[in-house]
Each structure stands twice: as C-alpha cells, then as structure tokens.
Amino acid sequence: MSRTQRVTVEGRTLTLSNLDKVLYPATATTKGEVLHYLASVAPALLAHASHRPATRKRWPDGVESTPFFQKNLDASTPAWVPRRTIRHTSSSNDYVLVDDLATLTWLGQTATLEIHVPQWRFGRTGTPLPPDRLVLDLDPGPGVGLPECAEVARHARDILVGMDLEPVPVTSGSKGIHLYAALTGQHGELTSDAVSAVAKELARHLAAEHPDTVVFEMKRALREGKVFVDWSQNNESKTTIAPYSPRGRERPTVAAPRTWDELDDPDLRHLELDEVVERFERDGDLLAPLLAGHLDRLEPTPQRLATFTRLGTYRAKRDPGRTPEPFGPDEAGSDARTAPGADAAADAGTDSTEETPGAPSFVIQEHHARRLHWDFRLEHEGVLVSWALPKGEPTDPGRNHLAVQTEDHPLEYGTFEGSIPAGEYGAGEVTIWDAGTYELEKWREDAEVIVTLHSERRGPRRLALIRTGGRDGQDANSWLIHRTKAQPDDAGTPAPPEAAAPPTSPGRAPRPMLATTASTGELDRLDPERWAFEVKWDGFRAVVTVSAGPDGDPQVRLTSRSGQDLTPTFPELAALGEMVRPADLPLVLDGEIVALDGQGRPSFRRLQQRANLAKPRDVERARRRVTVDLVLFDVLEVAGSPVADRPWTARRATLEGVVSPRPPVHVPAPLEGTLAEALAESRRLGLEGVVAKRRDAGYRPGRRSHDWFKVKHARTQEVVVVGWRPLHAGAPGEDVRTAGSLLLAVPDGGTWRYVGKVGTGFRDRDRRDVVAALQEVPSAPLEGVPAVEARHARWATPERVAEVGFAGWTSVGADGAEARLRHAVWRGWRPDKAPADVVVEPESGAARNS
C-alpha cells in the first residue's frame, strides 16, 4: 500500500502517511484507525476544544516510545492551520487552535494523540475571554481507583449543585475522573484566579468532610489510599486533556463523557476508541450542557437582538436545565443553548445561526410525543414559524390536512434531533423528516402562506397554508395545509396542474439507517415471525446510487455514512452498474464494503489497507494486494421513486428483483430460523454477529432505530462465585444485601484462580437474589484478588456455578498478574454444574472475530 496519500478535508489538502502504522501495540490500533476515530467524534471534540490554545502530546513511534509535548507551531505546520500567539514574560508561543476537521486530521497525521486545552477561549479579536468552565481533576492515589473517584465525584456534585453549577463527569482515560461545570450567569464574570480559588476552597472542604478518602494538598506523599482533588487546572496557564481526546496509554482509551448513573456502577472503567464512537452515534454529546459556558459569551448581533422577543412563549414552556432543545438568543443577544448536533464550536462573537444571504430554510420534524405528529417550520423574520400537522404533509391535492399553529421556535431548532424527557413539554423523540430551503410566494400574516419547498430528500413541492380559525376563541390557531394542483418540476419551475410529477433525482445520498444494540430482554422478544436475521458485516457502510450518465451508461456512486465519496477508492464496485436494469434507474441501495481474509471472512483490518485512497495509481497498487466486495441488503429508491416507507419484506423482495448479483457484488439471503439458530450459523461461519430487522418496519434514513437490533457474538465462560461487592456502602451499621458485582474464579490445580468480576447484565431483583443464594464466609477462599476489588468485599463459599458472557481475556501481566475476563456480562446460574466441572473454554473462531 502507498505510504503517502493526499486527501482533501473541508477544502484543505493534506498528505497522510503510514496509515497502517501501529500506534497502540497492545490492541494493534493503527494511525488510520485513530484518524477514523477523530473524524467520527469531530463534532463534539471540536465543540469543546475550539478557540482554545492547544498543547499537543505526540507519539510518532507509538505509545511504547517516549512522547513529547509541543506548544509552538513549527515550520512544517500548514499555513491554513488556525493559530493564536500567547506572549509570556520572556517568550512568545504560537499555539494551534483545533477549530476544524482539517486541523484535527492534520494533528492525527502528526501522531498527536493527546490534545490539552485551558478552561478559557480566545474571543473574536484574539483577546482571551474569562473562563467558561470549572474543572476538578479527581486523581486516585495508590490503592484506590475509579470507584473511589466516583464516590468523591458524587460528594463534589452535591456542593456544586448548591452553588448553582451542574457538573458533568468525564472518565479521563488515564486514571481518574474530571468534573466539568459550565460558568454562566453570575459565574460568567469570574477571572481564572477567582475560579481557581473557588475550586481550591471546594477541594479543601471535601478533604475536611471526608478526610479518609480525599486529599487536596499537592504533596504526593499524602495521596496513599485517597483521591486527590486537583483544583489547580483552573489556573489560566494550566491545561486539561480535551474531552473526546485519545490518551497515549497502553490501550486506546479516551477522555469520555459519562452519565451519573454510570458512575454508580462498581465496575466503572475507562472507555476505548470504538466504544466512544458507538456511544456518540447513539447518545450524542453527553457533555453538550458544558457548551452553555462559552455560548454565554457570544457577542450580540443585530439579527439576534431583533428575534429574542418572539421566543418568549417558546422559552416559557421549557426549562433549559431539563430539555436538550435549543433556546436561541437571550435579551443580550447571546446564545442560551445550541442544539445538539449544531455547530457549537462557533467563534466567540460569531453567530452560528445568523441569517445568511440566500433562500430561507424549512424543516419538517417527526415528533413521537403523546400523539405522533409532524412539525412544519418555516424560517421567517429571524425565527421558525411553526405548525403541528397531526396527519403530516398532504400528498393529494384533493385532500387538505389540519395544521395547528404553535409558538415560534429559534432558528437552531432546524437542526434539532433528540429525546425530550418525560414530563417536559412535548416529551418524546424528535427526528428530521425533511429539510431544505423554500421560495416564498405569499405571506399574509395570520392569514395565508404559499411556498415552494426545495428538498434533496423528497423533491420540490408547492404548499399553501390557510388560516381557518378566528383570531380569538378555541380555534384561533387552526389552519389547513394544502398541496396545490400546480406543482414544480425538478428545477423548481411550476408545472401545469395536469402535468404528472416526475420522479425525483437521487441528489445527495441519504444517511443510512442504524441499528441499536439489543438488551437481553429485547433479544428474548425477537420472534422470527416478526423479525428477520441478517449477517452483521464488518466493513465500511455505503449508500450506493446508480444513475444514468450523459451517455446513458449506468454510473455508480458510493457514499459513506459521513457523506464521503468512496467511489474513487473502490473503482471495481462500478461493476454493479452492469447488474441492474436501465428502467430501474436512478436506484439507491444500502450495503457494506468488505475485504475478505483467506478464510472468506470480512477483515476490517485488511480493509484498512484500502481506506483513504483517491489517486488512481495508489488505488490500483492497493487493489493488487486487497480486493473488496460489496454486500447489498436494502433498497431506498427505485426508478426515482422512494420505497423506504415500505416494510422490510417488500424492500427485500424489491432488492432481489432489481439486482442480478455476481462477484464482487452480493445479495446474501437472510439467516434462517430463530435468533439463536442465526447466531449459531453466524458463529460457525466466523462472522461478527447478526442484525435483526423488524419485517413490517420501514427504512428510516439517518436514524438509529429499535426496528433494527445488532447482536454481536459474546463468548461465554462458566465460573465459580467466590464473593460479592455491595452496590453501595450504606449507612453506618446498615447491612446492604444488594450486589454491585460478583467476584469470580475458576479451578486451578486444587485451588482457585481469580478471574475478575461481573457487574452488568443484572436486573435489580437479580442483584438481591444472587446475594441470597450465596453462603457467606468470614474470609476470602482464595488469594490473588487485587486490593481495590477486595475492598468492601463479602466472601462466599465457592460452591455456586454461574455463566457469564465476555469479550475475551486480558493478557498475562509483566508483573505475573493472571489473565482476567474482559467486559463480563451476567447470564445466570448453572445449577446443572458443579465447581469441579468448570474449565476455561477454548477460544472459538467466532469469538476471535467478534
């Protein structure tokens, strides 16, 4: 494979090299995989790191080599990398600003694994602003770990909440936990010195209240068995690892935002790259509330000042502390909150939603509230004027639909997708059904609106809104929405009323639908009569568009989940064009690009050798080493007509009818039988797992849905339970009989070998029942339990056998530490087994590839 490649990121040209170089030998994680991670979490990482002077920690030869810190930009830095100068007493340093994906990619190319930033940002003119967040670094001393840090974090949270600060936890990816709190309102004018003084007093108070577990002095000799609350990182000259930054540890851990519920898990651990990507795709940015700090400092613009008065009703119905919805500008013109997923990394003083020249926007959001409805919003006079459509947008000119006008929404709401919590106004799931721009034909205030919508997703159409209710009374907000007989053509030109609507152009490829990780309870409900089971492929997801070219020949375009054009990278997949009929074009399909190993199994590591290549010479050289295949499993559009709303069974039949596959294109049949049988077949074939799809469900582009579940193979191991740790410490004298985790062992030559603990997979009732099933003894029945895990443990007679699922075994440590179970999940007791029957199960082929 070429060791040097040129790629374009956000219009910037970068040279990437040695993408297959291993940076983390313990996990064989390559530079290419690190770059993939950075691109996947960029929206969140940039939001929290942008406009802050970044100190970089680089490992050019991998984490087993000696790293070096770098503050100053050197001669090799591209001219387009944003930067600011800080003048110190005797010198000046030019710092990089991690403001965009191109810069983040460049940092990854230079093997910058850790990005450290202060708690303040530069303003628009380069002037340092007051700190916008407070941070406490909870650093465990010898003999303590994350559980003890979590306990101290809860103590600190109680104090911070009393100060009107709401902290958000981040497991640092190194040893401890960071607590962040946004500085807004009365706290927003504090200097770095003042914030540092407040943090120091808070740490001093924690140490006084909990002298056995907390220390706030800097002396390392005092930290044995305690958690050091480091308050000093609020100093103007100090930095902290940026949220979402990787760490240069043995394994590719990350400074990862967490929920407070997670901190209650006694088996809390640091997360790694792939886990953080999956969580971010599923849950969004858990640290989004922290952005309120720097948004509080945005300088007002005339457009913002003109709109805040129209949002009074909207804000009166919502509490910014309870809902993730955006809140738009306040009286000072500052952003109160930016929607999750919006560009929250805008420059201080730069309004990320300020109106720009051009057509105004529209959005239609599907809202699963108490009753399913669709919210239709038009950008007008600085806000989104909004109507609720109980039956959605009309498609038949002969049938009007009801439209109920609601309060104006902030412009930021046009990008909002997420869950509004139960008990809040409009509680339920919100997703974007369609969005684009519109041409205004008529706007008679409170009477009539006529617009032509332009959407790449659903095509152009002309709609009219007519008010039917009076200005007072119960029906004051009642309107009708009407699809006019005269409709635009693809170019937006109105067509005669009798003209048939032409098929829509494929335009920009839609985002693929995503699967949700299934819980044990959900797996139990996957009846094969209602669910189909397909192979889970380990490759690059791609939306495939086949359209007729200028000469009539089919043209194939491959688009990644992130919108990247993969077509030049995998030119051999253009063969798909010969396997479809011209009458079915344009055609939009969903599939996976895979590279097979010598046993015919997908190998993601092998596929990496084909990634990020664009030059024909580089691509051809890589093709000679690694061939790829295209696996198709869904269809979204046929002959320009959408089929995504049809059930899976109908789409599957359509897919098999429109593609006549032959290598390198495949349309594999679903796996037969029950989920257990499908998993068994997948495991026998050495595949990653299974995706379960509800047979009667439609395809929801860009959504992670419970209509699709992914089920990865988990290895299982029989174990003997030798003790348990309480879920919480309890009050003095209280006998807590609820297990937080069970301590596990296997027979080893007439004695017991400790193999770790399991704390997940339990229901609440299970945590009590497992304790009741154990015979407690006064001391440990084995040796070798780490002190941190033995702390607070209750011991049991080693007579009960259980089964756990797990991801694999840890390596034997250099200090002689025995291998432990990784990511164990409780499956249940094995009453048919005796302790002497337990053996360490050999690793299966499926487990190696799960």
N, C-alpha and C positions, 0 to 999 in steps of 0.2 A: 504493500500500500504506500502511496505517496506520503512522505513525511512532512510536506509543505503544501498547504491548500489555502486558496484565497476565497473568502466568503464575504457577502455583503449583509450587514446587520443595520437596519434602520438607516440605510443610505451610506453607511460607513464601510469602507473596505478594510478587512483585517486579514492577516496571514496567520493561519493556525498550523501548528506543527506538533508532531508526536502525540496524536490523539489517543493512540493505544499505549502510551507510556503509563505504567502502573504507579500511581501516587500513594496508594494505601495497600501495601503488600499483604496485610492480614486478610483483606477482603478482595484483593485483585482489582480494586477500583481504579479505573483509568482516568486520564485527563479528560477524555471525551465524555465520560460519564459525569464528571464534575461539571463540565460545561453544560451538559444536558440538564443537570440539576439547577444550575444558576438560571438558565433560561426558563425553567418551569416555575420557579418561585420569584422571578424577577419583579412582578407587580407588587408583591409585598416587601421584598428585600429593598427595592428602590424607594418605596414609600417611607421606610424607617431609616434609611441611610443617606438619602439625597440631601444635598446642600450642606453636608457636614464634612469637615476636613478629615479625610480617611488616612489612617495609618495602616499600612499593609504588612502582613506577615507571610513570607513566601517560602515555599519548599520546592525549588526547581528539580531536586533529585528525589522527591518523595518524602513521606513523613518520617522515615527512618534516618534521614540525613539531618544535618544541622540547618535550621531555618534562619532567616534574617529579617529584621524589621526594616521597613523602608517608608520614610516620610516624604522626602523630596522627590519630585519628578526628575528623571534623568533625560539624557539626550535621545534615548530610544522611545520616549513617550510620544504617541501620535499627536499632532498639533490640535486635533479636534477634541481631545480629552478635556473636559471642563476642569478648571483649577482655580484655587484662590491662594493668596500669599498671606502668611502669618509672620509678622515681624516680632522676633524675640529680643531680649536685651542685647545680645551680642551677634545675632544672626537672623536670617530670614529663611523660611521654608515654603516651597510651593507644593501644596497638597492637592491630590486628586479629589474631585467631587464625584461620587458614584451616583450620577444623575440619570443615566440612561442605560439601555440594554447593551448598546455598543461598548460603552466603557466597562460594564460588568463582564462582557465577553472578553475584552482585552485583559482584564485582571485575571480571569480564569486561564487565559492563554499563558500568562506570565507565572502561572502556578501560585497565584495569590489565593491561599485557602482561607485565611482569616482577614476580615475587614473590621477594624476597630474605629469607633467614632465617639465624639463627645456628646453631651446632652444638650447642646445648643446648635443652632444653624446659622448660616450666613443669610442676610437679607438680600434684597434685590440689588442693592448697590455695593454689596461686599462687606457691609458692616455686620459684625457679629450681633445676633439678637440675644435677648435674655434666654436662659434655659427653658425648654418647653416640656421637660420631663424630669422626674426624680427617679433615681435608681438605687436600689440596695442590692449588693452582691453578697449572697449567703454562701459562705465558703466553708465546707466541712473540714474540721481538723482531723488528725489521725484517730481512727477508731469510730468515726461516725460517717454517715453517707447521706444519700438523698432523702430517706425517710425523716431523718432528724432535721434536715434543711426544710422539708415541707412543714414540719411541726413549727419551726421558727417562723416560716412564711405566714402561717395562719395567725400567729401572735402579732406579727407586724401588720397584717391586714386589718386586724381589729383597730389598731391605733390609727392607721392611715385613713380608714373609713371615717373614724371620728374627726379627722381633720378635713373632711370633705374631699378626700382623694381616694379614687378607686383603683387599687393596684391590679396588675395583670402579671401572672407568673410566666417565666421562661426558664426551662431547664437549659443550663448554659452549654451543654455538650462537652464540658470538661469535667467539673467535679460537682458544682453546686447549682443554685437557683438564683436567677435575677428577678427582682420585683421592680416593675416599672409603674409609674403613675403619671398621667398627663397633668401638666401645670396649666390650669385655665383660670379665668375669672380673677379672684383676689390673689391667687398664687402666681398669676402670669407676669407680675412685675418684679418678682424676686430675682436678685442677681445670683450668679453662680456661687459666690461666697455665702449668701444667705441660704440658698438651698442646701449647700454642703453643711452649714451649721445646723439646720433643721434635721438633716439626715443623721448627723453625729449625735444630737440630743435624743433622737428616736432610738438609735443603736444603744446609747448609754442607758436609756430607760428599759429596753429589752433585757440588757445584761443585768440590771438591778432586779427586775421582776423574775428572771429565770437564770439565776447565777450558775446552776448546774449544767445548763445547756448552751448558754450564749456568752460570747466574749466580744467586746468592741475595741479593745486596745490592739495596737498594731503588733505587739510582741508575739512572735511565733511560739515562744515557749509556753504561752498561756492557752494555746489552742487545742491541746490534747483532749480528746473526748468531747469537744464543744464545736459549735458553729460560730465562725467569725462573721459578724455583720459589718461588711466593708462599706462605709459611708463615703469614703474619700473619692469615689469615682464621679461624684457630682462637682468636683473641682473643675474649673474652667480648662485646665491643661491636661486633665485625665481623660482617658477613653475607655469604652467598654465594647466587647465583641458585639457587632451589629446583629440584631435579630435576623434569623434565617441564614447567617453566615456559617459555612462549614467550619470545623475545627481541625487543626493539624495533630490529631491524636492517632492512636494505633488504628482505630476504626473510624469510618467517615461519619462521625457524629455531628450534630447541628445545634446551634443555639435556637431552640424550638419553643414557640409559644404553646402553653398548655392551659387546660381548664382547671378550675379549683377542684372539681370532682376528681380529676386525675391525680391531684396531689394527695388525695385521701387513699390512694392505692398503695398498700405497703410494698408492692413490687415495682414502684415507680423507677424508671430507668431513663437514660438518655436515648434520644431517637436518632436514627441514621438517615442518610440522604433520601432513599427510596420511600421510607415511611413518611417523611415530612412532605414530599411531593404528593403522595396519596392523600394525606390529611388536608393539604392545602386545596387540592382539587375537590375534595369532598366538603370541607367545612369553611373554605375561605380563610381569610386572615383573622385568627383569633386575637391578634394584637391590634386590630383596627381601632378600638377605643383610644389607644395611645395617640393616634393622629390628631385628636382634638387639641392637643397641646400646641403643635405648630400651626394648625388651622386657625387657632385663636389669634395668631399674629399676622394673618394676611392683611395687607393694606387695602382699604376700601377702594372700589372703583365706582364711577357714576352709575353704571348699569346695576351694580349690586344695591346701591343706595335707593335706586328707583323701584326695586322689587320687594324689599323686605316687608312693606306694609301689606302686600297682598297675601302673605303667607301666615297671617295671624291665626286664621281659623285652622289651618293645617297644623300649626305648632300647638295650638290649644288642645288638640285631640291626642297629642303624642308626648311621651316623656323620653328625651334623648338618652336617659340612662337605662331605659328598658327596651328600646326597639332599635334595630340596626338601620332603620330608614334614614336617609339624608335629611338635613334640616335647613340647608340653604343659608343665606346671609342673615346676620342679625342687624340691630339698628346701626352698629358701627360699620356695617358693610363687610364684616368678617364672616368666613365660613363657620357655621356652627358644627357642621359634620359633613363629611364627604361620604357618598355611598360606597359600600364595599365593592371593590372591583373598579371604582372610578380612579382617575389619575390623581391620587392623593399626594403625589410627590411634586406637585407644582411648586415653582419658586415662591418664596415668601414675597407677597405682594403681587403675585401673578395669579389671576383668577382662572382656575382650570375649566370653569364652565362659562366663562364670559362669552357673550354672543359674538360670533364671528360672521364676516360677510358671507352671503350665500343663502340658500334656501333654509327655512326653519325646519325643525325636526318634529317627528311624531313617534309615538311608541304605543303599542298595544300589549298590555301585560295580562297574562293569565293568572288569576287570583283565586286560589283554593282557600277561601275564607269559610264562614259558616255556610254560605251557599256559593257554589262555583259561579264566577262571572269574569268578564274581561274589562279591563280599564283602558279607555281610549283617551290619549292625551296629545294635545297639540301645543307646540311652543308658540306663545303669543304674549307680547309685551313683557318679556322677561320671566315668565312663569310657564308652567304646563297647565293649560286649561283642560279640565278633566271631566269625563263622563263614565259611569259604570254601565256596561252592556250585559244584562242578565243572560242573553242568548248569543252574545258575540256579534261579530261584524256580519251584516247581511250579505249574502251572495246572490240572491234572486231579486232583480228589480221589482218583481211583483209582490214582495213581502218586506214590510218595514219591521224593524226591531226597536224595542224600547231602549232609550238612553236616559239615564238619570244623572243630571249634572251634580258633581261633587265639588269639594273645595279645591282651589288652585294648589298645585304641587310645585316644589322647587325644580329647577331645570335638572339638577343632579338625579332626580328620580328617574330620568330617562334611561339610566344605565343600571338601575337597581334590580337585583335579583336576590332573593334570600327568604328566610323564615321570620315572620313577625310573631313574637312569642305569644303563647296562650294568655288570655286575659287582657291583652292590649288591643287598641282599636284596629280593626282589620286583621286580626290574628289569622295566620295561615301562610301558605307557601306562595311566593310571587316569582314568576318567570316571565321572560320577554318572549311573547308570541310572534311579534313582528316589530320592526323599527325601520326608520329611514327618514326621508325628507318629504315635504309637501309643497305644492303650489296653491296659493290662496286665490280663489276666485271671488268669494264674497264673505264678509264678516260683519253682519249686523248684530251689534252687541245685544245679548239676551234675546235674540230672535231667530237668526238663521246663519249658518256657516256652510259654505261649499268649498271643498278642497279636492285636489287630485294627489293621492299618495304615490310615492315612488319608493319601492322596496325591492332589493335584490332577492329577498327571500320569497316573497309572494307576488311580486309583479306590481305594475301600476293599476290603480282603480280610482274612480271618481265617486265621492260620497257627499251626501248632504245631511246636515243636522238641522232639524226644525223644532223650535220650541212649541209645545202644545199646552203647557200649564200656564196659569195666570201668574202674576208677579207676587201674589200673596196666597196663602192657603196651603193645603196639604200637597197639591200637585205642582207647586211653584217650580220645582226642578225637573219636571217631566219634559222630555224631548223625544223625537223619533229620529232614528238614523236610517238613511235610505241609500241604496245602491242605485245610482242613476242609470237610465237606459243608455245614454251616451257614455261610452267608456273609452279610455285612452288606448292607443296601441302601445307596443313595447317602447317606443320612443317618447311616450307621454302625450302624443297628439290625440285629441279627442276623435273618436271614430263615430260613424253614423250609428244611430240607435239599433239598426238591424244587423250591423256587422258582427260576426262571431268573434269572440275574444280569442286571439291567437295564443298558442302555448307560450309559457314564459321561458325566457333564456336562463340557462343554468347560472350565469353570472358567477359571483364569488361562491366558492364551495361552502356549504353549511358545516357547522361543527358537528362531530359525531356524537351520538348518544353514548352515555357512560353507564357502567354497571356499578351497583352498590355492593359492598362486602356484606355477605349474609351472616346473621347471627345463628346460633344453634336453633333457637325457636323458629326462625324463619325457614331454615332448612327443613325442619320437620313438616312444614306445610306445603312443600313443593310437590304437589300431586302431578304425576306425569300426564294426567288427562287435561290439566290446565297449563302445564309448563313443558317447554321443550328444552333439551340439554345439548349444547354445542361445545366443541373444544375451545378452551381458552388458549389462544396463541400467544407466543412470547416474541413479539416483534414490534414494528412501527405501525401504528394505526394510520389509515389513509382513507380519505374520501376520494373516490375515483369518478371523474367526469369524462364521459365520452361524447364528443360532439362532432358535427360535420365541419370539416375545414373548408377553406375557399375553393379548393378543387374537388370537393365532395368526399374526399377520403376522411375516414374517422381519425380524430385527434384525441389522444388520451392525456388527461392531466391528473396528477397525483398531488393531493394536498394533505399536509399533516394536521394533527389536532390543533397546533398553534397557528395554522394558516400558512406554513412554509410550503413553497412549491418544491415537491420532491421529484418532479418529472425528469429534470436533467440528471439526477443522481441515480435513477433506476430506469435507464432507457429501454432495457429489454422487456419491461412490462407494457410498452406500447403495443406488444403483440395482442393485447386484449382487443384492440380495435378490429382485428380480423375475426373475432369470435362473437360479434354482435351484429344485428341486422340494421341497415340504414333506416328502416322505418321506425326503429325504437329510439332514434337519437332526437334530442340530447338525452343522455342516460346518466343518472347519478347513483353510484353504488358505494357501499361501505365494506371495508375489508382490512386486512393486515398484511404488511410486507414482512416476510420471514426469510431467514437464512438457515438452511438445514445442515446439521452435522453429519458425520459419517454413518450414523445410525438412522438418519432421516428424521431427527427431532429438531425442532426450532432451537437455535442457539442465539441468544441475544448478544452474547459477547462476540460471536462470529459476525453478526450483523453490524456491529460497531465499525468493522473494517470498511463498510460501505457508506458510513454516515458522513455528512457534511462535505461531500464531494460535488463539484459542479463543472470543473474543466473537463472536456471530453477525454483528454489524454489521461488525466488522473482516474476518471471513472472507468475507462477501458482497462487500465492497468489493474484496478481493484476487481473488475469483473472476471479477470483471468484467474484470480485467487478465490473469490467468493461469488457464487451465483445466488440469486434471490428468486423467491416465488411470491405470488400474490394469491392470498386466500380471501375469497369473497363470501360474505354471509348476510348481506342485507341490501335492499334497494330503496331509494328515496324518491326517484323520479324516472318516468319512462315517457319518451316522446314529448318531453317538456311538461308533462302533467304530473303533479305531485301524487305519490302513493303512500307517503309517510303516515297518513292518518289511518290507513288500512291495518287490520290486525296482522300479527306476525305470520300466521298461517297463510294468509293471502299474499303477503310480501314474499314469503319463501317460495310459493308456487310461481310468482311472477319472476323472481330471480332465476329460478331454474329454467324458465321459458325464454328469457332474454339473453342468456349467456350460454354458449356452447364451449365449455372449458376444455383446454388441453394445456400441458405444461408450457410456460410456467404459471398458468392461471388455474385455480382450483375452486370448486364449489363443493366442499365436503358435506356429506349428509349429516344431519344431527345424530347424536348418540342415542341408541335405543334403550328402552327400559326405564327403570326408576333412576332417581338421582344416585343412589348407591351403586347401581349397575353401571351408570355412565361414568362415575368416578373410578370404579374398578377398571373399566376399559381404558380410561384416560391414564390411569396409573400404570397399567400394563404396557401401554404404548410409550411410557416415559414422558408424558406431556405435562404442562404446568397445572392443569386443572380443568374446570368446567364453568361455562356461563349458562345460567338458567334464564330462560326468557318466557314471559307470560304469553301464551298463544293468542289471546284476544286483545293484546295491547298494541297501540300504535308506536311509531318511532318518534322520539322527542329530541330533535337536534339540539345539541349543546347542553342537555340536561343529564344529571346523574339521577337515575330513577330507580325506584323499587320494583319496576316492571322487569328489570334485569338484575340478576344477582351473580357475582363472581364467587367461585368456590375453589380456592387453591388447595392442593394436597398438603395435608399435615401428617407428619409421621406420628406414630403412637408408641408409647412405652408403658409397660406395667411397672409399678413402683410400690414400695412399702412406705407407709406413712409413719414417721418417727416423731412427729411433733407438730405444733402449730403456733402461729403468732397471732395475738389478738388484733381485731380490726382497729381498735383504738385503745388508748391506755386506760381510760375510765377514771372515775373519781377515786380519791383515796379510800381504800377498803372495798371498792366495788369489784366483784368477781365477773369480769367480762367473759362471756361464753360464746362469742361470735368470732369466727376465724377470719383474719385478714389474708393469711396464706398458710399452706401446709408445707412442712419440711419433709423431704423425700429421700429415700435411699434405695439401693439395690444390694443383694447378697454379694459378698466378695470374699471367697475362701474361708468361710466360717465366721466372718464378721460382717459389718455393714459399711458400705461406701456411700457417703453423702453425695447426692447428685443435684441438689438445688431445691427450689421451692416453686409452688404454683399458687397464684393469687387471682387468676382470671378464669372466666368460664362458669363461675358460681352464680346462682340466684341467691337472693337474700336468705331464703329459707335454707338453702344448701349450707350456707356459712354457719348456721346454728346446728344443723343436723350432723355435719361432719364432726363437730366437737363432741356431740352426744355419743357418737359411735366409737370414740377413742377411749382407751383405758389409760388414765394419766399416771405417770410415774414421777418421782421427785428429781431425777437427774437424767442427763442425756444418755440414750442407749448406744451411742456411737461417738467417735472422735472425728475431728476434721471439719466441723461446722464453723464457718467464719464468724468472728466475734460480732460483727454487725448483724448477722442473721440470727445468731444465738441470743442476742439481746431481747429481753421480754418473752423469750420462747417458753412454751409449756410443752413438756415432753410426754411421749406416749409409748406404750408397749408396741414394739414392731410386729404387729400381727395382722394388720388390715392391709389388703392389696387394693390398689386403685389403678386407673388408667388415665394417662394424660396425652394430649397431642402436643407436639413441639416442633420447632423449626430445624433443630439439629443439635449437635454437641459442640461446646466450646473446645478450643484446643487445650491440651495439657500445658500448663503454665511453665515458664522458665524456672519458677521457684518450686516446682514439683506439685503445684496445685492440680487436683484431679479435674477431669472434664465435667462440665455441668450441662444440664438441659437448657437450651435456649428457647425463650418465649413459650414456656409451658402453659397449656390451657387444660383446665379440669374437664374430664369426660365422665367420670363416675367411678363407683366402687366395682370391684370384680370379686363378688362373693364365691365364684367358682374356682378361684385361685388361692393357693397357699403361698406364704412368703418364699418357701423353698422353690416354688415353680417359676419365680421371676428371673428372667435373664435379660441381658441387654440385647435388644433386637438389632439384627444386622441392617445396614443401610440399603434400601431398595433403590432400583434405578429411578423410579418415580420420585422418591424422596430427594434424590440428588438434584433433580431438575425442578423441584417445587419451590 
